[in-house]
């Protein structure tokens, strides 16, 4: 038995010595010898069950084999550089320290001590070199032997680490994770806090080496928490913060907010939020509130979709508490280790969905002079679509908008935003971020209700210089954090362009009128916007002045002004000028300096058709008034009688005179085109439109217009049947006539004696106005011109004394062709002279027995030659009972023939024929002159042969 024990002891000593010699050969660089000694040591120690040294021999065998297979090493270039040139005693001193495994397996030290890097020949000779698979199996066997001894935990941990590094080279991550999992549960007895931190850090690095990033981040976070364990008297918050930062990649977390705006969210949001909270707390304990604000802002910006309502309230409350001491900025923060933290703009507080640059109001929009439009026309491609054009978001945002802003004017950008928070969101200091032009942003403050829908927000500013301005984004202050939000960093934003041209400054015109504002907003078909609408109610024929105050409220002088008008209503026929003005008096006050006021007067005159409408005619007929014709003996007077009781009591009253159904509406636009300052020099101007709404109420109607011949052939009587459609008493007057008083609803006739008109100045044929003229249109123009001339001569006016209102009553458009013919002078003017005195109206006096000279004179005002004519003079006496006595041979005698002859008369020529009569008795005699029915007189209309009646009074010769 003693012999057996001795033999056992001897083998154990030989095995341990062989293992020791193998270590020395390995350290000396004799790789082949070390393999032989390790194999022999393994055989000897296995036979005597010396498990601790057997595990060490197996570990040595694995190390030598690893050097044979992987001459580049398992620790990487970093490990080689870290320990290159280090002394062996220092390595031996670190032999039993955690993490010293890097020295034991580092091939860099061996290479520097004489081992040839190209070991392919040696591997070929090394009969005892393990295969890559056997290396791992021997490591497992060695670790299992180490685990039998409680005090061998450090050695077991080193073996696990070595095996993991070899498996990492072999890319066997799952097998490596088993070794690391075993290393986690190795009990190392009493470790200091620093050693625990180092242990977890090494585990994290190994997990990172095999590609287990999240596992690596987990142990690094454990190491960070170990830095501030309660048992440490002085917690290392800086080390904790640094280790927490190193865990971010393992949890797919980046501190750059741009990485969270691309695609879907990566990683576990709950773990990421926990880590960010720990970063906030660590930075606060470090005494760096700026870092706390930055991390908390990052948490709120990137994790907003994963926060509950209560968490949102808690985070924002914490952020407000932090920003009270240190407001959030857009500056880069430099961390203690050297890296920088990018700024975190709050692009989700509020969330912006659309950005739209607004055009200036219609009254302030600049327009280019037509003569200068062609100078700035950009050259565009002739193709409808070109594949060469790149269609991306950047180009869409940066493309130029087709309207302009004006230097010095307030410009607007509309944002459609909504609040994702479950409570009211207060946004302060919200303004625009621009480039290209000096721009004064006017910040706004807004309050958005909880979880609001899309809400329009208008941001304004004033460009101070000219050029191309680009709206890059906006800035806000939310929860004490100042943010610059760029459009390029907002993926969900829709915009139609963000670049616009700023043109030189223009004056600004503001108008105020003497009329009240109108409740009716004019809607012109052209799409023009009306800045101001005024209204007035006038009676038909009434005129009123519209006084407009033109105030220059801009900073540039007002130099030019053009005024035009446009009538919107085309249903009603208007006579005369509806709107008229004299611009010279206003322009005399120009240039209008800023703050100055000029006065502009517009005359409004309503002249609609004064003919009686069909519905009013029906009403008058129902009331018993005859409107089809009146007796021609004398003017009449009749008052509208009440309706008969047989009609329904509740009958509609829209047909009554003066009701709104008879009221006409006229709408017009006054357009002010003005310019001045630098913008005028560049060819720009502005338009300001004033809408005018006029309600025309009927005043008087002409129910019938007829004529009666007067005693003179150059005059006639115009009979006007006038109806008062107002509810007030009014008077009607004409030139040379007395006023006619009409009560409400009353109709009377007015007789006006007028001189006949000569319409020579109006074209008689289409050829006189060109071959392409429309004959019907020319005839209408002639009718209008004649009606205008007649109306100006009549000068009919009405007046309502109770309202102190007056106006005109026009007969334009009421005169029929027959009436016009009666009012027109015949082209052949006949004059009869008795003793050289014209005999047209008054009776010519003569003596009985004295010859009376009779002259018939013809003036041809027609465009053709007329004549010759034969006239016969027949005297008669009127007995005033309808009997004319032509048998006056004993009373009247002709000196010569009673027939007169006139030669042909050229256009604009005259001709006369002479004769004489002798009255034998006293009395009143009349001379009837008639034409012979020859060819010359048959060709002409009968109205051309209108001779005055000749009245001769023969007196006693002794009287």
MOLIN-V21689 format. One record per backbone hydrogen bond with DSSP energy under -1.0 kcal/mol. CO is the residue of the C=O (numbers start at 1). NH is the residue of the N-H. E is the energy in kcal/mol with one decimal. If there is no record, write none. Layout:
co:nh:e
CO:NH:E
CO:NH:E
This chain:
co:nh:e
1:5:-2.4
2:6:-2.5
3:7:-2.6
4:8:-2.8
5:9:-2.7
6:10:-2.6
7:11:-2.3
8:12:-2.2
9:13:-2.4
10:14:-2.6
11:15:-3.2
12:16:-2.5
13:17:-2.6
14:18:-3.0
15:19:-2.2
16:20:-2.4
17:21:-3.0
18:22:-2.7
19:23:-2.1
20:24:-2.0
21:25:-2.7
22:26:-2.5
23:27:-2.4
24:28:-2.0
25:30:-2.7
29:31:-1.4
30:34:-2.0
31:35:-1.9
32:36:-1.8
33:37:-2.6
34:38:-2.6
35:39:-2.1
36:40:-2.3
37:41:-2.7
38:42:-2.5
39:43:-2.1
40:44:-2.5
41:45:-2.8
42:46:-2.1
43:47:-1.3
45:50:-2.1
49:51:-1.5
50:54:-2.6
51:55:-2.8
52:56:-1.6
53:57:-2.7
54:58:-2.7
55:59:-2.3
56:60:-2.3
57:61:-2.8
58:62:-2.5
59:63:-2.3
60:64:-2.5
61:65:-2.2
62:66:-2.5
63:67:-2.0
64:68:-1.7
65:69:-2.5
66:70:-3.3
70:73:-2.0
76:80:-1.6
77:81:-2.4
78:82:-2.0
79:83:-1.7
83:86:-1.7
87:91:-1.4
88:92:-3.0
89:93:-2.4
90:94:-1.2
92:95:-1.4
94:97:-1.3
97:100:-2.3
99:102:-1.1
100:103:-1.2
100:104:-1.2
101:105:-1.7
107:111:-2.6
108:112:-1.9
110:115:-1.5
111:114:-1.3
117:119:-1.4
119:123:-2.9
120:124:-1.6
121:125:-1.6
122:126:-2.3
125:127:-1.9
126:129:-1.3
131:135:-2.3
132:136:-1.2
133:137:-1.8
134:138:-2.9
135:139:-2.0
136:140:-2.4
137:141:-2.3
138:142:-2.7
139:143:-2.7
140:144:-2.1
141:145:-1.7
142:146:-2.3
143:147:-2.0
145:148:-1.3
146:149:-2.1
149:152:-1.2
152:156:-2.7
153:157:-2.5
154:158:-2.3
155:159:-2.4
156:160:-2.2
157:161:-2.2
158:162:-2.7
159:163:-2.6
160:164:-2.3
161:165:-2.1
162:166:-2.1
163:167:-2.7
164:168:-2.1
165:169:-1.5
166:170:-1.9
167:172:-2.6
172:176:-2.1
173:177:-2.2
174:178:-1.2
175:179:-1.5
176:180:-2.3
177:181:-2.5
178:182:-1.8
179:183:-2.1
180:184:-1.8
192:196:-2.4
193:197:-2.3
194:198:-2.3
195:199:-2.7
196:200:-2.6
197:201:-2.1
198:202:-2.5
199:203:-2.4
200:204:-2.1
201:205:-2.3
202:206:-2.5
203:207:-2.5
204:208:-2.1
205:209:-1.9
206:210:-1.8
207:212:-2.6
211:213:-1.5
212:216:-2.5
213:217:-2.7
214:218:-2.0
215:219:-2.0
216:220:-2.0
217:221:-2.3
218:222:-2.0
219:223:-2.3
220:224:-2.2
221:225:-2.6
222:226:-1.9
223:227:-1.2
226:229:-1.3
227:236:-2.2
229:232:-1.8
235:237:-1.3
236:240:-2.5
237:241:-2.8
238:242:-2.6
239:243:-2.7
240:244:-2.5
241:245:-2.1
242:246:-1.6
245:248:-1.1
247:251:-1.1
248:253:-2.5
249:252:-1.8
256:259:-1.7
257:260:-1.1
258:261:-1.2
268:272:-2.5
269:273:-2.7
270:274:-1.9
271:275:-2.5
272:276:-2.4
273:277:-2.4
274:278:-2.0
275:279:-2.1
276:280:-2.4
277:281:-2.5
278:282:-2.7
279:283:-2.6
280:284:-1.8
281:285:-2.3
282:286:-1.5
283:288:-2.3
284:287:-1.2
288:292:-1.4
289:293:-2.6
290:294:-2.2
291:295:-2.7
292:296:-2.5
293:297:-2.4
294:298:-2.2
295:299:-2.4
296:300:-2.3
297:301:-2.3
298:302:-2.7
299:303:-2.0
303:306:-1.2
308:312:-2.6
309:313:-1.9
310:314:-2.4
311:315:-2.9
312:316:-2.3
313:317:-2.1
314:318:-2.5
315:319:-2.7
316:320:-2.4
317:321:-1.8
318:322:-2.2
319:323:-2.8
320:324:-1.1
322:325:-1.2
322:326:-2.1
328:482:-2.4
333:341:-3.5
335:338:-1.6
339:335:-3.5
341:333:-1.9
345:347:-1.8
351:418:-1.8
353:494:-2.2
354:416:-2.3
356:414:-3.2
361:364:-2.2
361:365:-1.1
367:685:-2.2
369:372:-1.4
370:373:-1.1
386:389:-1.1
392:396:-2.0
393:397:-2.3
394:398:-2.1
397:498:-2.5
399:499:-1.2
405:503:-2.8
406:409:-2.0
411:461:-1.7
412:358:-2.2
413:459:-3.1
414:356:-2.7
415:457:-2.9
416:353:-3.1
417:455:-3.6
418:351:-2.1
421:451:-2.0
425:448:-2.8
427:446:-2.5
428:477:-1.9
430:444:-2.4
431:475:-2.3
433:472:-2.1
433:473:-1.6
435:470:-2.5
438:464:-3.6
440:462:-2.6
444:430:-3.1
446:427:-2.9
448:425:-2.5
449:452:-1.2
455:417:-2.7
457:415:-3.5
459:413:-2.5
460:442:-2.1
461:411:-3.3
462:440:-2.9
463:408:-2.7
467:502:-3.5
469:500:-2.5
470:435:-1.6
472:487:-3.3
473:433:-2.5
474:485:-3.2
475:431:-2.0
476:483:-3.0
477:428:-2.5
478:481:-1.9
480:328:-1.6
481:478:-2.1
483:476:-2.0
485:474:-2.4
486:489:-1.2
487:490:-1.7
490:493:-1.3
494:355:-2.4
498:471:-3.0
499:401:-2.6
500:469:-2.9
501:405:-2.9
502:467:-2.1
503:407:-2.4
505:679:-2.5
508:553:-2.0
510:551:-3.0
512:549:-3.6
516:535:-1.9
524:527:-1.5
532:691:-3.4
533:518:-2.7
534:693:-2.7
536:695:-2.3
538:697:-3.0
539:542:-2.6
541:808:-2.8
542:606:-2.2
544:604:-3.4
546:602:-2.6
547:514:-1.3
548:600:-2.7
549:512:-1.5
550:598:-2.9
551:510:-2.7
552:595:-3.6
558:592:-2.8
560:675:-1.5
562:673:-3.4
564:671:-3.3
566:669:-2.6
578:605:-2.4
580:603:-3.4
583:587:-2.6
584:588:-1.4
586:589:-1.8
587:590:-1.6
592:558:-3.1
593:596:-2.2
596:552:-2.2
598:550:-3.7
600:548:-3.3
602:546:-3.7
603:580:-1.6
604:544:-2.7
606:541:-2.8
607:575:-2.8
610:702:-2.9
613:617:-2.3
614:618:-2.3
615:619:-1.8
616:620:-2.6
617:621:-2.4
618:622:-2.5
619:623:-1.7
620:625:-2.5
621:624:-1.3
636:749:-1.1
638:747:-1.7
644:647:-1.3
653:656:-1.5
656:659:-2.0
659:662:-1.8
660:663:-1.3
664:696:-3.3
666:694:-3.4
667:568:-3.1
667:569:-1.1
668:692:-3.1
669:566:-1.9
670:690:-2.8
671:564:-2.2
672:688:-2.1
673:562:-2.6
674:686:-2.9
675:559:-2.0
675:560:-1.9
677:681:-1.2
678:682:-1.2
679:684:-2.6
680:683:-1.2
683:369:-2.6
685:367:-2.7
686:674:-2.3
688:672:-3.2
689:531:-1.2
689:532:-1.2
690:670:-2.9
691:534:-2.8
692:668:-2.2
693:536:-2.1
694:666:-3.4
695:538:-2.1
696:664:-2.9
697:540:-2.6
699:725:-1.8
701:723:-2.9
704:721:-2.6
706:719:-3.3
708:717:-3.8
712:715:-1.3
714:756:-2.9
715:710:-1.0
716:754:-2.7
717:708:-2.6
718:752:-2.6
719:706:-2.2
720:750:-3.1
721:703:-2.4
722:748:-2.6
723:701:-2.3
724:745:-1.6
730:742:-3.3
731:799:-2.1
732:740:-3.5
733:797:-3.1
734:737:-2.0
740:732:-2.8
742:730:-2.7
743:746:-2.1
746:724:-2.9
747:638:-1.4
748:722:-3.5
750:720:-3.2
752:718:-3.5
754:716:-2.2
757:825:-3.3
765:768:-1.4
766:769:-1.5
770:773:-1.1
774:778:-2.5
775:779:-2.2
776:780:-2.1
777:781:-2.3
778:782:-2.3
779:783:-2.4
780:784:-2.6
781:785:-2.5
782:786:-2.4
783:787:-2.7
784:788:-2.4
785:789:-2.0
786:790:-2.6
787:791:-2.6
788:792:-2.1
789:793:-1.5
790:794:-2.2
791:795:-2.6
794:735:-2.5
796:809:-2.3
797:733:-2.8
798:807:-2.2
799:731:-2.6
800:804:-1.3
800:805:-1.6
805:800:-3.4
807:798:-2.7
811:814:-2.0
816:820:-2.4
817:821:-2.0
818:822:-2.0
819:823:-1.8
823:757:-3.5
827:861:-3.0
829:859:-2.3
831:857:-3.6
832:839:-2.6
833:855:-2.5
834:837:-1.7
837:834:-2.7
844:953:-3.5
846:955:-3.3
847:850:-1.5
852:917:-2.3
853:835:-3.0
854:915:-2.4
855:833:-2.9
856:913:-1.9
857:831:-2.7
858:911:-2.2
859:829:-2.5
860:908:-2.4
866:905:-3.5
869:902:-3.1
870:932:-2.4
871:900:-3.8
872:930:-2.2
874:928:-2.8
876:926:-2.9
877:885:-2.6
883:879:-2.2
885:877:-1.6
886:888:-1.9
888:892:-2.5
891:920:-3.1
893:918:-2.9
894:896:-1.2
898:873:-2.5
900:871:-3.2
902:869:-2.0
905:866:-2.3
906:909:-2.2
909:860:-2.8
911:858:-3.6
913:856:-2.4
915:854:-3.4
916:895:-2.4
917:852:-3.9
918:893:-2.5
919:849:-2.5
923:954:-2.9
925:952:-3.1
926:876:-2.9
927:950:-1.0
928:874:-3.0
930:872:-2.7
932:934:-2.1
934:938:-1.5
935:939:-1.2
941:944:-1.6
942:945:-1.8
950:927:-2.0
951:844:-3.2
952:925:-3.3
953:846:-2.2
954:923:-2.1
955:848:-2.2
